[in-house]
Amino acid sequence: MTDLVSARGLVKRYDGTAVLDNVSISVPAGCVTGFVGANGAGKTTTIRALMGLMRLDAGDVILFGEPFGPDASDACARRLKERIGIVFDTCPFVGDLPVKTAGTIMRASFPTSWKQGRFEDYLQRFGLEPKKRIKDLSRGMGMKLQLACALAHDPDLLILDEATAGLDPLARDEILDLLRDYLADERRGILISSHITTDLEKIADRVVCIDEGSIVFDLEKDQITDMAGIAHCRTAEFERVRESDLFAPGQLKAIRYPMSVDVLVPDRFAFAQRFPHIACDRATIDEYLQLVLKG
């Protein structure tokens, strides 16, 4: 698959401290890449780097096959950014403006690709009143306004930075349905940063985890939710599991509780054959993340 965006070896330091340390991430066409990690782990900084909004100490960003960064010419930056739609966790438009004025601003920002009719169709679909002031919108409606703006200029790449945070489950499901419709064109791709891993389980193809500025894992989602498992061991059982050959040296991840030990199992089917009397549940992204980072 062709990568719509590809970053290799990104390094960014502030006062000598690396906030990005050799970060590599890509978004292939036809793919939803989920980007996870704790607050302050480096997700938003990585997205800012991808958009050329900061000068890096090292590394390269390729957008749609072209090198990109703060030194790109205005013409290059404008041409590449017209192919990207971005949605943030909070609505960035001035609150006193009416909803329809957001479209006017976006039309000036994307003069060659903006489709006013499509924007108005999204407003109607989302139940957004054009004359209503933006500050009077609920969080969910503000997010839908951003999506209407992002999709109305027909981008090839959609980036959502914690965009579904704070939305109720019904609103999140509606947004996920819209993203599935968007990705029906396999030339497009999505990068979605989110703390709500249940959303990623529904839509992501890959999951990339960043912690303290470094990529911890980059896996197909099915490797986590279909293959991996959480084994619930008694202490004596854990000793036998630890001494088995199912784990590479230094790769076993476990969390101890007063009466038991939870173990991250990369292949729950192989584990079940070896230890049929130990309960091993399918892993969620959240459980996988917790054991990788804290085990």
N, C-alpha and C positions, 0 to 999 in steps of 0.2 A: 504494500500500500504506500502511496505517496504521503509524505509528511507535510501537512499544512504549516506547521511550526515545529522547529527543532532547535533545541538549545543544548550546547555541549560545553561542559567545564566552566559553568558560570561561577565567578568568584566576586564577592562584594564585601569590602571591609569598611567599618566605621571605627575610627580611633584605634586602629590596629586589630579590632575584633571582627572575625569573619561572620557576617550574617547570611552569606551564601558561600558554601565551601564545596566547589567542584560539582555543582548541580547540573544534571542533564535530564531533560524531559522532552517528550515529543507528543504531537497530536496528529495521528494519521487521518487521512480522509476516510469517511465512513465510520468513524470511531468516536466513542465518548470516553474521554480520559478523566477519571475522578482523581482529585488532588486533595490529600488528607494530611492532617497533622494538627498539633495543639496550637493554641493562640501564640503568636510570636515565633512559630517554627520556621517561617520563611515563605509561606504560600503567597501572600500578597506581594512581598518583595520580588519573588520570582516572576509573578505576573507583570509587575512594573518593568522588570528587566526585559521580558518578552516584548513589551510595547515600546521599548526604547525610551522609557521615561527616566532612566538613570544611567550614569556612566559606570561601566563595570571595570574591575581591576584585571579580570581575565575572562576568557570564554567567548563564544560566538553564538549569535542568534540568526537563524535562517527562517525567513517568512516567505512562504509560497515559492521556495527555491531561490530566494535572493537574500544576500547578507543584509542585516538590518541592525540599526543602533542609533544612538543620539547624533552621530555624525552623518547620517543619511541626508541626502538633499531633500529640500522641501517637496519637490515633485515626487521623489521616490516615497517619502513618508506618507504623503497624501494618497498616492496610488495604492500603497499596501494597506493603509489603515481603512480605506474605503471598503476593503474586503473583510473587515472585522467588526463584529457587533459585541459590545461589552455591557454587562449588567452587574451593578454593584449591590451591596447589602442594604444601602440606603439610597433613596432617590436623590440625584445630584442637582435637580433643577430648583431654581428659586421658588420658594413656597407661594409667594403672592401671585405668580403667573398662572393664567388659566392653562388647562391641559392642552388645548390646541396650540398654544404658543411653543410648547416643547417641540411640536412638529416643525414649526417655523425655524426654530434654532437648528434642528437637525437637518433641515433642508439646506440651510446655509452652510452647514458643516460637510454635507455630502452632496454637492450640487449635481454630480453626474450620475449618481446611483439612487438618489432618493425617489421613492414612489409614494406620492401623497395619497393616492387612492388606496394603496395597501395600508398605509398608516390609519386612514379613516376607517377602513374595514376592521382593523384590529381594535380600534377604540370601540366600535359597535359590538364586536365579539366579546370584549372584556367588560362591557357595560360602563365604559368611561365617558362621562359627560364632558364634551369639549369645553364648556364654559366654566366648569368647576375649578376652583383654585387648587393647585397642587398640594398645598399644605393641609387641605381638608380631606385628602385621600387617606384611606387606611394604608397600613404597611403593605398589605397584599395588593391593593390597587396601585400603589406607587411602583411596586415591582412589575405589575402588568404594563404600566405606562413605559417603564424602561424597556421591557421586552418588545412592545409595539415600536418603540424608537429604534431598537437594535435590529429588528427583523424587517423594517420597512425599507431599508436600503440594501436588502438582499445579500447579506454577508456570506462568505464561504466558511468563515470560522466564527464561532460564538464562544465567548468567554464569560463565565458566571462566577463571580467572586463572592461566595457566601450569600448568594442571591435569595435562597429559600429560607434563610435563618429567620425564625420568628413567625413563619406562616403556619396556619393550621393545616392538618393533614389533607383536607379536601382541596385547599388552594394549592398545596404542593403537588398533589396528584394531577390537578389541572395543568400546572406548569410542565410536569413531566410528559403529559400527553402532547402538549404543544412542541416540546423538544423532540419527541419521537416523530411528529409530523415533519419538523424541520429537517431531520436526518434521513427522511425518505430519499432525498437526493444524496447518493453515496459520495458525491464529490465534496460534501461538507463535513465538518468535524466540530466537536464541542470539547472544551476544557472547563470542567466544573469543580470549583473548590467548595468543599462543604464539610461541616461538622455532623451533618445528618446522614450518617452512613446508610441508613435504611433506604434513602433516596438513591444512593449510588448502587445499592444492591438491585434496584429495579431497572436502572438505565445504563450503568457504566459497562464498558467493555474491558477497560484496564483500570487499575488502581495504583497510584503512585503516592508513597508516603514520604514526607519530609520531616526531619526532627533536628532542631538546633542547626538549621542551615544545610543539612546534608540529606541526600536521598537514602532512605533506609531500605525500601523495597519498591520494585516496579514489576507488577505481576498482572497477568490476565485475571479478571475478576473470578472466573470459574476455578482458578487454582486455589482461591481463598474459600469461596462459598460452596463449591462442590467437592473439592479434593481434601482441603484441610479439615481438621477436627480438633475438638477440645476433649482430651481424656481426663476423666475424673478419678483420680487414684487415691487409695489409702497409702499411708506412708510406706508400708512394706512393699506394696505394689510399685510405688514410684521407684524404689531402689532397683527393682528388676527392669523397669522401663529404662531407667537411666543407663544401666549396664548393657542394654541391648544394642544391636548394630543398626537400628532404625534411624539414628541421628548421626550426622557428621560431627567430628570433634568440635566442641564449642558452640554447636548449633541448637542444643536443647534449650527451650524456653519454658519456664514453669513459674507458677505463683503458688506459694504455700499458704494454706489456711490452717487454723488450729487442728482440724480433724482430717484434712485432705490436701491434695496437691492437684492443681489443674496444669495440664501439659499441652503445649501446642504441638499438634501432630501434622506434619506436612501431607501425609497420605493416610487418611482414616481407614481406607479399605485394607491396606497392608497392615495397619496397626490392629484392626479387628481380627485378622487372620492369626497374628502373632499372640494377641492378648484378648481372646474372645470373652473373657469374664470381666473385663474392665469397660465400663460405660464410656463411649466416645461419641459425642454429639457433633453434628455439622457446625463448623465455625461461621459466625457472622463477621462482617468486616470490622465491627467495633471490637469484638472479642480478639480477633487476630491482631488488630492494632494495639490493644492493651497488652497482650502477651509479648509482642515483638518489642514494644517500647519499655515495658516494666518487668518482664519476666527475668 
